[in-house]
């Protein structure tokens, strides 16, 4: 136990060690020993609250729905469900796409809808039920994407399944991306689907789900006009609401917001929902319980290293929040960022897209920590009701180890970024204001990202008898950089005098990092069972040291910790 004399502030040294060499794919450059340590002071006053620490991180999604019920898909879903008591929601593409359920990169199918020779519909919910049942068995909930267009309904059904690969490309947006030949049949399909879910799972259960229409209809995912999307939305939502009048419906899940075309698409959609003529009912307006849009970063490969594009993602979020806030009737509607990621293609492996070489190591982890903190700040800036952000990353079946996909796990072993979500899962209650001498600043981050000095900042939350502080040393440029020597100053703690217990978790090259452990093994593509067990152990969120008992006087403490470049730490104080 560490104790102090009266009126003396507690000082504890906490070092997040950086143990291993640069990654082969340049994802984890270590701090150079020749670089000076960057001194940083972070101050947190436990009485300065900023609002609720909502679990906005608890949404995940992916392109390939059939991975859901496969071995490693089920394993990862169980791990996501266990992140915290907060309910985890899952969004996936292709829930209505035609096919036998055989997956491929950026492809999936359920065969939910076919027609006989006379054009009569036939419904088959077996694969969709298997997907939803996998979620519900783990206490998760579907964030239902109503799409894509079944082959029998598409106005241009051939070719239907794409042949795209990350190596060779190819046409991706085939027959599934077109409008229906009969909107009434489309609406009836959605009605039958929703009615089936209500009968199978119960009204009270399905009322907790989100139902949204399509994906990114402002780009090639939708080979129709904006007005045709409004019609698609109206008929789909009418189908949902006929089966379940209390269902939670929303959209439009557009790609980005910062471009002129995207901004106009979102505004026009919101105007249609408020004051337009409903294509399905003929009445004014369309139901809209939540608003959704997507936000993506723009990494580049420059001078032999990855340069993240965090500004692009934050600009999309900023603009989306601004547009929603400009409608007084919608200002308090829940907003879900339906995809929120460092880049726009999860299936584009770093093997063929070197700008995606950030994914296996700590750069993805520190980026996630830094950008999620700013999502809260952007919501504060615009006064909007920020409900969630979907991380579009899952796992890819049958792929090489650490293949460089945007994923949370590889062959059943978690990547470092998943441990950031394990950190988020330990936070809650009220967000606290944070002051840092190395805060890159929200406006600077929005305009240009982290291009000069690193962003050394924190996200803090206060619950009853618990203070959690997530801190990082982040930079967009994935080059060697100095460690941050952080002096963490805490004041006005609820416990004025007494003992705290400190748990210090760390993600760096030597902790919570299966990728580094794999490289130290020699990067085996056919690891032995013993090596897999070692990787699974290395992948877990790791304590830097055993829990410490600390004595606090007058509600104050000063702690010192060292954060290597791209490291993330979580300090949890309980009493």
Buried (B, 14 or more C-beta within 10 A) or exposed (E): EEEBEEEEBBEBEBBBBBEBEBBEBBBBBBBEEEEEEBEBBBBBBBEBBBEEBBBBBBBBBBBBBBBBBBEBBBBBBBBBBEBBEBEBBBBBBBBBBBBEBEBBBBBBBBBBBBBEEEEEBEBEBEBBBBBBBBBBEBEBBBBBBBBBBBBBBBEBBEEBBBEBBBEEEEEBBBBBBBBBBBBEBBBBBBBBBBBBBBEBBEBEBBEEBBBBBBBBBBBEBBBBEBEBBBBBBBBBBBBBBBBBEEBBBBBBBBBBBBBEEBBEBBBBBBEBBBEBEBBBBEEEBBBBBBBBBBBBBBBEBEEEBBBBBBBBBBBBBBBBBBBBBEBEEBEEBBBBBBBBBBBBBBBBBBBEBBBBBBBBBBBBBBBBBBBBBBBBBBBBBBEBBBBBBBBBBBBBBEBEBBBBBBBBBBBBBBBBBBBBBBBBBBBBBBBBEBBBBBBBEBEBBBEBBBBEEBBBBBBBBBBEEBBBBBBBBBBBBBBBBBBBBBBBBBBEBEBEEEEBEBBBBBBBBBBBBBBBBBBBBEEEEEBEEEBBEBBBEBBBBBBBEEEBEBBBBBBBBBBEBBBBBBBBBBBBBBB
